[in-house]
Amino acid sequence: MNPTNRKITEAANFIRERIIGQPLIGMITGTGLGNLTDVMEIAKRIPYEQIPHFPKSTVESHAGILVSGSMAEKSILAMQGRFHIYEGYTANEITFPIRVMARLGVKYLFVVSAAGGLNPLFKPGEVMLVTDHINLTGDNPLIGKNIDELGPRFPDMTSAYDKDLTVLSKEKAREEKIILNQGIYVGITGPSLETPAETRFLRSIGGDAVGMSTVNEVIAAVHCGLKVLVIVALTNSNLPDCMTPTSMEDVILNAKKASSSLTKLLPAIIKDLEK
Ligand code: HPA
């Protein structure tokens, strides 16, 4: 057996023995957004360091706990805290937990992350539904020998962001009276923020938001056949001609603001999700 595939199986077996039932949704929460699990009925918390082969979370604002439970009566496995390339991991290592969640049988991957708004119409504290992405991380989780048990060598990415989930999210945002911007997410490695010239470039290639995660997670999820929904919290404006320094405090404050929309929107989406 491929060594990575064996590690995925070992981690999945460890988790399966500790959770109740079959999770339908895998969820990843990011910077300042870990409190989304507050709207979950939590049955079990498993620290990442206990799970065989899981990477270790090194970022302070990321808890590093796998939370099993339910939201709107659907079974969820939520990662409170994720891994980033800027921590020194490869795209392959970052996406290990997604492959484990797929092995555990989840059908959907919901990703929530923080991003800077490149679209001048978007305001910090608002949220954006990601409809497509541009991967500028210079990495890809599928580099190396393909694990055929997970998915194909050359996965199609024309509908990476599930159309039905997009329609459902927009409908629920309308019902809940939440401003749901939509647009293209550009993934970079960080950890330095963008220079004005870089910001101008990212906008000119079609980006509406930029962040240091998400794209590789989405690629790995699509590879193993998961239906993907990504909603980002716009934590700061990233506009070249009126750029002000971005502080981590602002990012976390606006992530909290956005998470009050997300704690209403996500359960509404999940409630109507097909099993
Ligand atoms: N740039 C990159 N990543 C980010 C930003 C940003 O402005 N805000 C939050 N994550």
Residues whose N, C-alpha, C, O or C-beta is under 5 A from the ligand:
A	BS01	HPA	A114 A115 G116 V210 G211 M212 T235 N238
